[in-house]
Amino acid sequence: MSARSVSGERNRGFRSPEWQTGPPTSRNSSSDKAPYKRISEGGPKPEEEEASGQGLIISFCLMLLVGSGNKVFQKLQTLPMYNYPNFLNLLTTFMYIPLSFLYILPVAKFNLLNGTISPEQLSLPKTPFAIMGFLDCLAGIMQIFAATYLPGPLLILLSQMAIPVSMILSKNMLNATYRPYQYVGACVVAMGIIVVLSPSLNDSSTQTCQAYDEDKYCSICEDITEEDTCNGQVSDEDSICHWDTAKSSSVQLLIWAGVMVVSCVPMTLSSIYKEKALGDTELDPVFLNGWIAVFQFAFSIPLAVPAALAGQPPIYPGELWGNLKGGLKCWVGGDSIDNGCNPDDCDLAPLFVNVYLLFNVSYNILIILILKFGNANILWLAMTIMVPVGNLTFALPFMKDYGGSSLQPTDIIGLLVIMGGLCMYRFGASAWNRFFGEAEEEMENDDGTKPLLSPVTEEVNRTRRLSSEEPEKVGGIGRVGKSF
């Protein structure tokens, strides 16, 4: 978020802390100027402090609940929609267009909300929005496919790799400078991801029962665990199963984990491009998101063809239209595929997909409201706690039928390491300064106000950390983010 003023989110479009690489600051100074004026010398009244404290607690709990639900249902929606990731990507992207323009059109036409969408904004060239939409489209497609084929707990942890990825790109493209504790935190996060993936890295090929004709007999053979029983399965005197080296699920997992990590690249590039292209242009966040969604959806249509070929199983161009129609049918609860290794089971699709959309929209609205009217530090803390909450939710006993799994030692160790890295990266300034005896800097903006989120910004010192965004989750509508 730009640190020029309290309304910094309007200077360059909305900046969620999920996209902000600089950690938050809660320090105040006697030199603070408007609009960060102090309360009267007598301090706030007790009832005002109590009301403020209650509001902060409610905001924190809502953000934690909605954000964690967003993470969990981001995976759950893919379970009944397993055969239709392309449709799911198009649907979740398209939904933001009418929702955004239900706000944009009346606000712009009737000059509502103190003219937050000005004629100057409406007359802006749409090329920057198209470029950001294309980059977010690439990220969104990769992330929705990765979400389909990766376990839920791993998906939540892998999204944290956006921190080191964004640091590398921002440093090289924006000449961003980071504090030592941020480098340490990012490296610790990367180490935690390696710990979580280590079982797959060391996994050797195993023997399993496989069908000669997967379309007909996959469901029969895949549940057999003994070699003699497997080889004894026959139909019309022909064997239907054979005991052979498994198609390594570990290799597939590593491939999709790599796709998830690589998706952070276009996501970060979109953020960096916005930094350079829009500069100090005042933009309403919903206006920005709405136009990006339009172009993201437009690019997603032709890119659905190559994306479908990456699916499991691949969908060829001649089959794509039928697959999209099957996805629409599945969304309303109807099955289309009744053979193969993954037949449709769409009964829960209307619930899971629509609940995810509800959580996602609510999550984005909460981010905007908390940044605009509340305390950004609450958002940072909630976002950090969401990681273990979402991850551990999948370990609950009743989640085993919904993509969950029991925790392995490497899962627990990796989660603890990642949490340590996140805490160091986001909240490590004071601890680092105390440990190494460094003085904390009092940073001010050009107008004398304090930065809202990041203590180090381009406006204060060109050689220090730019206030670019941390693309930590997301995918899809990158600005407000279909947070992953």
C-alpha positions in Angstrom: 0.0 0.0 0.0 1.3 3.4 -0.8 2.5 5.2 2.3 1.6 8.7 1.1 -1.6 9.0 3.2 -4.2 7.2 5.1 -6.2 6.8 1.9 -3.2 5.2 0.3 -5.3 2.3 -1.0 -6.8 4.8 -3.5 -3.5 6.1 -4.7 -2.6 2.9 -6.5 -5.6 0.7 -6.2 -6.3 -1.6 -3.3 -3.4 -3.3 -1.7 -4.2 -6.2 0.5 -1.6 -7.1 3.1 -1.6 -10.5 1.3 0.2 -8.6 -1.4 2.3 -6.4 0.8 5.9 -7.5 1.4 6.7 -4.9 4.1 5.5 -6.0 7.6 3.1 -3.8 9.5 4.1 -1.2 12.0 2.2 -0.1 15.0 4.7 2.5 16.2 3.6 6.1 16.7 5.7 9.2 17.1 5.2 12.6 18.6 5.8 14.0 15.2 2.7 12.3 13.8 0.6 14.8 11.8 -3.0 14.7 10.4 -4.7 12.5 9.6 -2.9 10.5 12.4 -3.7 13.1 15.1 -3.6 11.9 18.6 -6.7 11.8 20.9 -7.0 14.8 23.3 -4.4 15.0 26.0 -6.7 13.4 28.5 -6.8 10.3 26.3 -9.8 8.3 25.2 -12.7 7.8 27.5 -13.0 4.4 29.1 -16.2 3.6 27.3 -14.5 4.6 24.0 -11.6 2.3 24.7 -13.9 -0.5 25.5 -16.0 0.0 22.3 -12.8 0.2 20.3 -11.4 -2.9 21.9 -14.6 -4.8 21.2 -14.6 -3.7 17.6 -11.1 -4.9 17.1 -11.8 -8.3 18.6 -14.9 -8.7 16.4 -13.0 -7.7 13.3 -10.2 -10.1 14.2 -12.5 -13.0 14.8 -14.5 -12.3 11.6 -11.4 -12.1 9.6 -10.0 -15.3 11.1 -13.2 -17.2 10.5 -13.9 -16.0 7.0 -10.3 -16.2 5.9 -9.8 -19.7 7.2 -13.1 -20.8 5.6 -11.9 -19.3 2.4 -8.8 -21.4 2.5 -10.6 -24.6 3.3 -13.4 -24.3 0.8 -10.9 -23.3 -1.9 -9.9 -27.0 -1.8 -13.3 -28.4 -0.9 -14.9 -26.9 -4.0 -12.5 -28.9 -6.2 -13.5 -32.3 -4.8 -16.9 -32.7 -6.5 -15.7 -30.6 -9.5 -12.5 -32.7 -9.9 -13.2 -33.3 -13.6 -13.9 -29.6 -14.3 -11.1 -27.3 -13.2 -11.5 -25.2 -16.4 -15.2 -24.5 -15.7 -14.4 -23.8 -12.0 -11.8 -21.2 -13.1 -14.2 -19.5 -15.5 -17.0 -19.5 -13.0 -15.0 -18.1 -10.1 -13.5 -15.4 -12.3 -16.8 -14.5 -14.0 -18.6 -14.0 -10.7 -16.5 -11.0 -9.9 -17.7 -9.1 -13.0 -21.4 -8.6 -12.1 -20.6 -8.2 -8.4 -18.0 -5.5 -9.1 -20.1 -3.6 -11.7 -23.2 -3.7 -9.4 -21.0 -1.3 -7.4 -19.2 0.5 -10.2 -22.1 1.6 -12.3 -24.3 3.3 -9.7 -21.3 4.9 -7.9 -20.0 6.3 -11.2 -23.3 7.3 -12.7 -24.7 9.1 -9.6 -21.4 10.2 -8.1 -22.0 8.3 -4.9 -19.6 7.9 -2.0 -18.1 11.4 -2.4 -17.2 10.7 -6.0 -14.9 7.8 -5.3 -15.1 6.8 -9.0 -14.2 10.0 -10.8 -14.6 10.8 -14.5 -10.8 10.7 -14.7 -10.8 7.1 -13.6 -13.5 6.2 -16.1 -11.5 7.8 -18.9 -8.3 5.9 -18.1 -7.0 3.7 -20.9 -7.8 0.0 -20.3 -4.5 -1.4 -21.6 -2.9 -1.6 -18.0 -6.0 -3.4 -16.8 -5.7 -5.9 -19.8 -2.1 -6.6 -19.0 -2.8 -7.2 -15.3 -5.8 -9.3 -16.3 -3.6 -11.5 -18.5 -1.0 -12.0 -15.8 -3.7 -12.8 -13.2 -5.3 -15.1 -15.7 -2.1 -17.2 -16.0 -1.8 -17.3 -12.2 -5.5 -18.1 -11.7 -5.5 -21.0 -14.1 -2.3 -22.5 -12.6 -3.6 -22.2 -9.1 -7.1 -23.6 -9.7 -5.5 -26.7 -11.4 -3.0 -27.0 -8.6 -5.8 -26.8 -6.1 -7.6 -29.6 -7.9 -4.7 -32.0 -7.8 -2.9 -31.1 -4.5 -3.9 -32.0 -1.0 -5.6 -29.2 0.9 -2.9 -28.9 3.7 -0.1 -28.7 1.2 -2.0 -26.2 -0.9 -2.2 -23.8 2.0 1.5 -24.1 2.9 2.7 -23.8 -0.7 0.9 -20.5 -1.1 3.4 -19.0 1.3 6.2 -19.5 -1.3 4.8 -16.3 -2.8 6.9 -14.4 -0.2 10.4 -15.4 -1.4 9.2 -15.4 -5.0 7.9 -11.8 -4.7 11.1 -10.7 -2.9 13.3 -12.0 -5.7 11.3 -10.4 -8.5 10.7 -7.1 -6.6 14.4 -6.8 -5.8 15.4 -7.3 -9.4 12.6 -5.3 -11.1 11.9 -2.6 -8.6 15.3 -2.3 -6.9 13.5 -3.2 -3.7 15.7 -3.4 -0.5 14.6 -5.7 2.3 15.6 -5.8 6.0 17.8 -8.7 7.1 15.0 -10.2 9.2 12.8 -10.3 6.0 15.5 -12.3 4.2 15.7 -14.7 7.1 12.0 -15.1 7.3 11.6 -15.8 3.6 14.4 -18.4 3.7 12.8 -20.1 6.7 9.5 -20.3 4.8 11.2 -21.9 1.9 12.9 -24.4 4.2 9.6 -25.3 5.7 8.1 -26.0 2.3 11.1 -28.4 1.6 10.4 -30.2 4.8 6.8 -30.7 3.9 7.7 -32.0 0.5 10.5 -34.2 1.7 8.5 -37.4 1.8 7.6 -37.0 -1.8 11.2 -36.2 -2.7 12.4 -39.4 -1.1 9.5 -41.6 -2.2 10.4 -44.7 -4.2 8.1 -46.4 -6.8 5.6 -48.9 -5.3 3.6 -51.7 -6.8 -0.1 -51.3 -7.2 -3.0 -52.9 -8.9 -3.8 -51.2 -12.2 -6.5 -51.7 -14.9 -5.7 -52.5 -18.5 -8.7 -50.4 -19.5 -9.0 -47.6 -17.0 -12.3 -46.3 -18.4 -14.0 -49.6 -17.6 -12.2 -51.2 -14.7 -10.3 -48.5 -12.9 -12.7 -48.4 -9.9 -12.4 -52.2 -9.6 -8.6 -52.5 -9.7 -7.6 -49.4 -7.7 -9.0 -50.8 -4.4 -7.1 -54.1 -4.6 -4.0 -54.2 -2.4 -2.7 -57.8 -2.9 -0.9 -59.0 -6.0 -2.6 -62.4 -6.3 -6.0 -60.9 -6.0 -5.1 -58.2 -8.6 -3.9 -60.7 -11.2 -6.9 -62.9 -10.6 -9.4 -60.4 -11.8 -10.8 -61.5 -15.1 -13.7 -60.7 -17.4 -14.7 -63.1 -20.3 -11.5 -65.0 -19.5 -9.4 -61.8 -20.1 -7.4 -60.2 -17.3 -8.6 -56.8 -16.4 -6.0 -55.9 -13.8 -2.3 -56.3 -13.5 0.2 -55.7 -10.7 2.8 -53.1 -11.8 4.9 -50.2 -10.8 2.6 -47.3 -9.9 2.4 -44.2 -11.9 4.2 -42.2 -9.3 1.8 -40.1 -7.4 4.8 -38.4 -5.7 6.0 -37.2 -9.1 2.6 -35.8 -9.9 2.4 -34.1 -6.6 5.8 -32.5 -7.1 4.8 -31.3 -10.6 1.6 -29.6 -9.3 3.5 -28.2 -6.3 5.9 -26.7 -8.8 3.0 -25.3 -10.8 1.6 -23.7 -7.6 5.0 -22.1 -6.9 5.5 -20.9 -10.5 2.0 -19.3 -10.4 3.4 -16.8 -8.0 5.6 -15.4 -10.8 2.8 -13.9 -13.0 0.9 -12.9 -9.8 3.9 -10.9 -8.7 4.6 -9.5 -12.1 1.0 -8.2 -12.2 1.6 -6.4 -8.9 4.9 -5.0 -10.1 3.4 -3.9 -13.4 0.6 -2.1 -11.5 3.3 -0.4 -9.4 5.0 1.0 -12.5 2.0 1.5 -14.8 -0.5 3.2 -12.5 1.9 5.0 -10.2 0.0 7.6 -8.2 -3.2 7.3 -10.2 -6.2 7.5 -7.8 -8.3 4.3 -8.2 -11.3 3.0 -6.4 -10.3 -0.6 -5.5 -13.6 -2.2 -6.7 -13.3 -0.3 -10.0 -9.8 -1.6 -10.4 -10.8 -5.2 -9.6 -13.9 -5.1 -11.8 -11.9 -4.2 -14.9 -9.2 -6.6 -14.2 -11.8 -9.3 -13.8 -13.3 -8.5 -17.2 -10.0 -9.0 -19.0 -9.0 -12.0 -16.8 -12.2 -13.7 -17.8 -11.7 -12.8 -21.5 -8.2 -14.2 -21.5 -9.3 -17.3 -19.6 -11.6 -18.4 -22.5 -8.9 -19.0 -25.2 -6.4 -20.2 -22.6 -8.9 -22.9 -21.5 -7.8 -24.9 -24.5 -4.1 -25.5 -23.6 -5.1 -25.6 -19.9 -7.5 -28.5 -20.5 -4.6 -30.5 -22.0 -2.8 -30.3 -18.6 -5.7 -31.9 -16.8 -5.8 -35.4 -15.4 -7.0 -36.9 -17.6 -6.3 -34.4 -20.4 -9.3 -32.8 -22.2 -8.7 -32.4 -26.0 -10.0 -29.4 -27.9 -12.8 -31.4 -29.4 -14.0 -32.5 -26.0 -13.7 -29.1 -24.2 -17.2 -27.8 -24.9 -18.7 -31.0 -23.6 -16.5 -30.8 -20.5 -17.6 -27.2 -19.8 -21.2 -28.2 -20.1 -20.5 -31.1 -17.8 -19.0 -28.6 -15.3 -22.1 -26.5 -15.5 -24.3 -29.6 -14.8 -22.0 -30.6 -11.9 -22.3 -27.1 -10.4 -26.0 -27.6 -10.0 -25.6 -31.2 -8.7 -25.8 -33.4 -11.8 -23.3 -36.1 -12.8 -22.0 -36.5 -16.4 -19.0 -38.9 -16.1 -19.8 -42.4 -14.8 -16.6 -44.3 -15.7 -12.9 -44.0 -15.4 -10.8 -43.5 -12.2 -12.7 -40.4 -11.2 -16.4 -40.6 -12.0 -18.5 -37.6 -11.1 -19.9 -37.2 -7.6 -21.5 -33.8 -7.8 -24.0 -33.9 -5.0 -22.0 -31.5 -2.9 -20.9 -29.3 -5.7 -23.6 -26.6 -5.3 -22.9 -26.4 -1.6 -19.1 -26.4 -1.7 -18.7 -24.0 -4.7 -21.3 -21.5 -3.6 -20.0 -21.5 0.0 -16.5 -20.8 -1.3 -17.8 -17.9 -3.4 -19.6 -16.5 -0.4 -16.5 -16.9 1.8 -14.3 -15.4 -0.9 -16.4 -12.3 -1.5 -16.9 -11.8 2.3 -13.1 -12.1 2.7 -12.4 -9.5 0.1 -14.9 -7.1 1.6 -13.5 -7.5 5.1 -10.0 -6.8 3.8 -11.2 -3.5 2.3 -13.2 -2.5 5.4 -10.5 -3.3 7.9 -7.8 -1.5 5.9 -10.1 1.5 5.3 -11.6 1.8 8.8 -9.7 -0.5 11.1 -6.3 -1.6 12.2 -4.1 -3.1 9.5 -2.1 -5.0 12.2 -5.2 -7.1 12.9 -5.3 -8.2 9.3 -1.6 -9.2 9.4 -2.1 -11.2 12.6 -5.3 -12.9 11.3 -3.6 -13.8 8.0 -0.7 -15.4 9.9 -3.0 -17.5 12.1 -5.1 -18.6 9.1 -2.2 -20.7 7.9 -2.1 -23.2 10.8 -5.9 -23.0 11.3 -6.6 -23.9 7.7 -3.9 -26.5 7.6 -4.9 -28.3 10.8 -8.6 -28.2 9.7 -7.8 -30.9 7.1 -6.4 -33.1 9.9 -9.7 -33.3 11.7 -11.3 -36.8 11.7 -14.4 -35.8 9.8 -12.3 -34.2 7.1 -10.8 -37.5 5.9 -13.7 -37.9 3.4 -13.2 -34.4 2.1 -9.5 -34.3 1.1 -8.1 -34.4 4.7 -5.4 -36.6 6.0 -3.6 -37.4 9.3 -0.6 -35.3 10.1 2.8 -36.8 9.5 5.9 -35.7 11.5 7.2 -33.8 8.5 3.8 -32.0 8.2 4.0 -30.8 11.8 7.7 -29.8 11.6 7.2 -28.1 8.3 4.2 -26.1 9.6 6.1 -25.0 12.6 9.1 -23.9 10.5 6.8 -22.0 8.0 5.0 -20.3 10.9 8.4 -19.3 12.4 9.4 -17.8 9.0 6.1 -15.9 8.6 6.3 -14.5 12.1 9.9 -13.4 11.5 9.0 -11.9 8.1 5.9 -10.0 9.2 6.6 -9.2 12.9 10.3 -9.6 13.3 11.4 -6.0 13.2 11.4 -5.3 16.9 12.9 -8.7 17.9 15.6 -8.3 15.3 16.5 -4.8 16.4 16.5 -5.7 20.1 18.7 -8.8 19.5 21.2 -7.0 17.3 21.0 -3.7 19.2 19.7 -1.7 16.2 17.6 1.4 16.7 14.1 1.3 15.2 13.6 4.0 12.6 10.9 6.5 12.7 9.7 6.7 9.1 7.6 9.5 7.7 5.9 10.1 4.4 6.4 13.2 2.2 3.5 14.9 4.0 4.8 14.0 7.5 2.3 11.2 8.1 3.2 7.7 9.3 3.1 4.8 6.9 0.0 2.7 7.4 1.6 -0.8 6.9 5.2 -0.7 6.0 7.9 1.1 7.9 10.1 1.4 4.8 8.9 2.8 1.6 10.2 4.2 -1.7 8.8 7.6 -0.9 11.0 7.8 2.2 14.2 6.4 0.8 14.7 5.1 -2.7 17.3 2.6 -1.6 15.0 1.0 0.9 12.1 -1.5 0.5 9.5 -0.3 -1.9 5.9 -0.7 -0.8 5.1 -3.2 -3.5 2.6 -6.0 -2.9 3.1 -9.5 -1.6 1.1 -11.9 -3.8 0.6 -14.4 -1.1 -2.5 -16.2 -2.2 -4.0 -15.9 -4.7 -4.8 -16.3 -7.8 -7.8 -15.4 -9.8 -8.8 -11.8 -9.2 -5.4 -10.9 -8.1 -5.9 -7.5 -6.7 -8.4 -8.4 -4.0 -7.4 -11.9 -4.6 -9.1 -15.3 -4.7 -6.9 -15.9 -1.8 -5.1 -19.2 -1.9 
